[in-house]
């Protein structure tokens, strides 16, 4: 499994519609509305990078109102694998 973060830029006036659609996607674990260049930050989980790419291309980028996405993969030593001290 991999985790990643997807930043989403929306067309003005479509934020509420996109927000509701993003919350329904099974592979999206968190949706955070933002102020600034991007409108949403998603924390996502996928089987592998190819699976994540298909999710983004087939589901997110096709949503009415989504203008742009930027994706970051979480490092393998992310919060789910770090030992607690």
Biotite code that builds the C-alpha atoms (Angstrom):
import biotite.structure as struc

atoms = struc.array([
    struc.Atom([0.000, 0.000, 0.000], chain_id="A", res_id=1, res_name="UNK", atom_name="CA", element="C"),
    struc.Atom([1.054, 3.571, -0.597], chain_id="A", res_id=2, res_name="UNK", atom_name="CA", element="C"),
    struc.Atom([-0.241, 6.824, 0.786], chain_id="A", res_id=3, res_name="UNK", atom_name="CA", element="C"),
    struc.Atom([-0.171, 10.128, -0.981], chain_id="A", res_id=4, res_name="UNK", atom_name="CA", element="C"),
    struc.Atom([-1.461, 13.658, -1.010], chain_id="A", res_id=5, res_name="UNK", atom_name="CA", element="C"),
    struc.Atom([-3.367, 15.248, -3.863], chain_id="A", res_id=6, res_name="UNK", atom_name="CA", element="C"),
    struc.Atom([-3.786, 18.993, -4.118], chain_id="A", res_id=7, res_name="UNK", atom_name="CA", element="C"),
    struc.Atom([-6.768, 20.100, -6.192], chain_id="A", res_id=8, res_name="UNK", atom_name="CA", element="C"),
    struc.Atom([-7.506, 23.424, -7.842], chain_id="A", res_id=9, res_name="UNK", atom_name="CA", element="C"),
    struc.Atom([-11.179, 24.051, -8.700], chain_id="A", res_id=10, res_name="UNK", atom_name="CA", element="C"),
    struc.Atom([-13.018, 26.382, -11.006], chain_id="A", res_id=11, res_name="UNK", atom_name="CA", element="C"),
    struc.Atom([-14.486, 29.279, -9.011], chain_id="A", res_id=12, res_name="UNK", atom_name="CA", element="C"),
    struc.Atom([-17.988, 28.492, -7.781], chain_id="A", res_id=13, res_name="UNK", atom_name="CA", element="C"),
    struc.Atom([-17.580, 24.697, -8.034], chain_id="A", res_id=14, res_name="UNK", atom_name="CA", element="C"),
    struc.Atom([-15.875, 24.140, -4.669], chain_id="A", res_id=15, res_name="UNK", atom_name="CA", element="C"),
    struc.Atom([-18.921, 22.830, -2.786], chain_id="A", res_id=16, res_name="UNK", atom_name="CA", element="C"),
    struc.Atom([-19.854, 20.437, -5.590], chain_id="A", res_id=17, res_name="UNK", atom_name="CA", element="C"),
    struc.Atom([-16.294, 19.103, -5.866], chain_id="A", res_id=18, res_name="UNK", atom_name="CA", element="C"),
    struc.Atom([-16.011, 18.779, -2.074], chain_id="A", res_id=19, res_name="UNK", atom_name="CA", element="C"),
    struc.Atom([-19.127, 16.588, -1.900], chain_id="A", res_id=20, res_name="UNK", atom_name="CA", element="C"),
    struc.Atom([-17.901, 14.386, -4.753], chain_id="A", res_id=21, res_name="UNK", atom_name="CA", element="C"),
    struc.Atom([-14.426, 13.950, -3.237], chain_id="A", res_id=22, res_name="UNK", atom_name="CA", element="C"),
    struc.Atom([-15.846, 12.817, 0.126], chain_id="A", res_id=23, res_name="UNK", atom_name="CA", element="C"),
    struc.Atom([-17.596, 9.917, -1.625], chain_id="A", res_id=24, res_name="UNK", atom_name="CA", element="C"),
    struc.Atom([-14.447, 8.423, -3.184], chain_id="A", res_id=25, res_name="UNK", atom_name="CA", element="C"),
    struc.Atom([-13.572, 5.224, -1.326], chain_id="A", res_id=26, res_name="UNK", atom_name="CA", element="C"),
    struc.Atom([-9.793, 5.567, -1.678], chain_id="A", res_id=27, res_name="UNK", atom_name="CA", element="C"),
    struc.Atom([-9.794, 9.128, -0.283], chain_id="A", res_id=28, res_name="UNK", atom_name="CA", element="C"),
    struc.Atom([-9.132, 9.040, 3.469], chain_id="A", res_id=29, res_name="UNK", atom_name="CA", element="C"),
    struc.Atom([-9.260, 12.772, 4.231], chain_id="A", res_id=30, res_name="UNK", atom_name="CA", element="C"),
    struc.Atom([-10.455, 15.897, 2.405], chain_id="A", res_id=31, res_name="UNK", atom_name="CA", element="C"),
    struc.Atom([-9.204, 19.254, 3.685], chain_id="A", res_id=32, res_name="UNK", atom_name="CA", element="C"),
    struc.Atom([-10.506, 22.525, 2.203], chain_id="A", res_id=33, res_name="UNK", atom_name="CA", element="C"),
    struc.Atom([-7.763, 25.132, 1.788], chain_id="A", res_id=34, res_name="UNK", atom_name="CA", element="C"),
    struc.Atom([-7.318, 28.837, 1.110], chain_id="A", res_id=35, res_name="UNK", atom_name="CA", element="C"),
    struc.Atom([-4.725, 29.797, -1.464], chain_id="A", res_id=36, res_name="UNK", atom_name="CA", element="C"),
    struc.Atom([-3.592, 28.396, -4.792], chain_id="A", res_id=37, res_name="UNK", atom_name="CA", element="C"),
    struc.Atom([-5.231, 25.010, -4.187], chain_id="A", res_id=38, res_name="UNK", atom_name="CA", element="C"),
    struc.Atom([-8.751, 24.427, -2.899], chain_id="A", res_id=39, res_name="UNK", atom_name="CA", element="C"),
    struc.Atom([-8.401, 20.923, -1.407], chain_id="A", res_id=40, res_name="UNK", atom_name="CA", element="C"),
    struc.Atom([-5.763, 18.632, 0.017], chain_id="A", res_id=41, res_name="UNK", atom_name="CA", element="C"),
    struc.Atom([-6.592, 14.915, -0.058], chain_id="A", res_id=42, res_name="UNK", atom_name="CA", element="C"),
    struc.Atom([-4.864, 12.125, 1.821], chain_id="A", res_id=43, res_name="UNK", atom_name="CA", element="C"),
    struc.Atom([-5.251, 9.012, -0.285], chain_id="A", res_id=44, res_name="UNK", atom_name="CA", element="C"),
    struc.Atom([-4.399, 5.323, -0.144], chain_id="A", res_id=45, res_name="UNK", atom_name="CA", element="C"),
    struc.Atom([-3.748, 3.026, -3.108], chain_id="A", res_id=46, res_name="UNK", atom_name="CA", element="C"),
    struc.Atom([-2.270, -0.359, -3.923], chain_id="A", res_id=47, res_name="UNK", atom_name="CA", element="C"),
    struc.Atom([0.678, 1.174, -5.807], chain_id="A", res_id=48, res_name="UNK", atom_name="CA", element="C"),
    struc.Atom([1.605, 4.336, -7.765], chain_id="A", res_id=49, res_name="UNK", atom_name="CA", element="C"),
    struc.Atom([-0.075, 3.053, -10.943], chain_id="A", res_id=50, res_name="UNK", atom_name="CA", element="C"),
    struc.Atom([-3.309, 2.417, -9.061], chain_id="A", res_id=51, res_name="UNK", atom_name="CA", element="C"),
    struc.Atom([-3.158, 5.927, -7.613], chain_id="A", res_id=52, res_name="UNK", atom_name="CA", element="C"),
    struc.Atom([-2.566, 7.417, -11.075], chain_id="A", res_id=53, res_name="UNK", atom_name="CA", element="C"),
    struc.Atom([-5.647, 5.619, -12.410], chain_id="A", res_id=54, res_name="UNK", atom_name="CA", element="C"),
    struc.Atom([-7.770, 6.895, -9.494], chain_id="A", res_id=55, res_name="UNK", atom_name="CA", element="C"),
    struc.Atom([-6.681, 10.475, -10.104], chain_id="A", res_id=56, res_name="UNK", atom_name="CA", element="C"),
    struc.Atom([-7.043, 10.360, -13.891], chain_id="A", res_id=57, res_name="UNK", atom_name="CA", element="C"),
    struc.Atom([-10.281, 8.361, -13.993], chain_id="A", res_id=58, res_name="UNK", atom_name="CA", element="C"),
    struc.Atom([-12.088, 9.816, -10.981], chain_id="A", res_id=59, res_name="UNK", atom_name="CA", element="C"),
    struc.Atom([-10.704, 13.143, -9.778], chain_id="A", res_id=60, res_name="UNK", atom_name="CA", element="C"),
    struc.Atom([-9.717, 14.876, -12.999], chain_id="A", res_id=61, res_name="UNK", atom_name="CA", element="C"),
    struc.Atom([-13.061, 13.990, -14.576], chain_id="A", res_id=62, res_name="UNK", atom_name="CA", element="C"),
    struc.Atom([-15.058, 15.762, -11.862], chain_id="A", res_id=63, res_name="UNK", atom_name="CA", element="C"),
    struc.Atom([-16.846, 18.844, -13.145], chain_id="A", res_id=64, res_name="UNK", atom_name="CA", element="C"),
    struc.Atom([-15.036, 21.824, -11.666], chain_id="A", res_id=65, res_name="UNK", atom_name="CA", element="C"),
    struc.Atom([-11.578, 20.278, -11.191], chain_id="A", res_id=66, res_name="UNK", atom_name="CA", element="C"),
    struc.Atom([-9.011, 22.384, -13.043], chain_id="A", res_id=67, res_name="UNK", atom_name="CA", element="C"),
    struc.Atom([-5.659, 21.043, -11.859], chain_id="A", res_id=68, res_name="UNK", atom_name="CA", element="C"),
    struc.Atom([-4.143, 18.424, -9.566], chain_id="A", res_id=69, res_name="UNK", atom_name="CA", element="C"),
    struc.Atom([-0.729, 17.930, -8.038], chain_id="A", res_id=70, res_name="UNK", atom_name="CA", element="C"),
    struc.Atom([0.184, 14.610, -6.408], chain_id="A", res_id=71, res_name="UNK", atom_name="CA", element="C"),
    struc.Atom([2.848, 13.760, -3.829], chain_id="A", res_id=72, res_name="UNK", atom_name="CA", element="C"),
    struc.Atom([3.669, 10.238, -2.617], chain_id="A", res_id=73, res_name="UNK", atom_name="CA", element="C"),
    struc.Atom([4.306, 9.764, 1.075], chain_id="A", res_id=74, res_name="UNK", atom_name="CA", element="C"),
    struc.Atom([7.814, 8.531, 1.888], chain_id="A", res_id=75, res_name="UNK", atom_name="CA", element="C"),
    struc.Atom([8.068, 4.900, 2.984], chain_id="A", res_id=76, res_name="UNK", atom_name="CA", element="C"),
    struc.Atom([8.983, 6.061, 6.478], chain_id="A", res_id=77, res_name="UNK", atom_name="CA", element="C"),
    struc.Atom([5.773, 8.083, 6.824], chain_id="A", res_id=78, res_name="UNK", atom_name="CA", element="C"),
    struc.Atom([3.667, 8.436, 9.977], chain_id="A", res_id=79, res_name="UNK", atom_name="CA", element="C"),
    struc.Atom([2.172, 4.922, 9.703], chain_id="A", res_id=80, res_name="UNK", atom_name="CA", element="C"),
    struc.Atom([5.620, 3.284, 9.813], chain_id="A", res_id=81, res_name="UNK", atom_name="CA", element="C"),
    struc.Atom([7.625, 5.510, 12.187], chain_id="A", res_id=82, res_name="UNK", atom_name="CA", element="C"),
    struc.Atom([8.366, 4.073, 15.595], chain_id="A", res_id=83, res_name="UNK", atom_name="CA", element="C"),
    struc.Atom([6.996, 6.047, 18.504], chain_id="A", res_id=84, res_name="UNK", atom_name="CA", element="C"),
    struc.Atom([9.663, 7.223, 20.910], chain_id="A", res_id=85, res_name="UNK", atom_name="CA", element="C"),
])
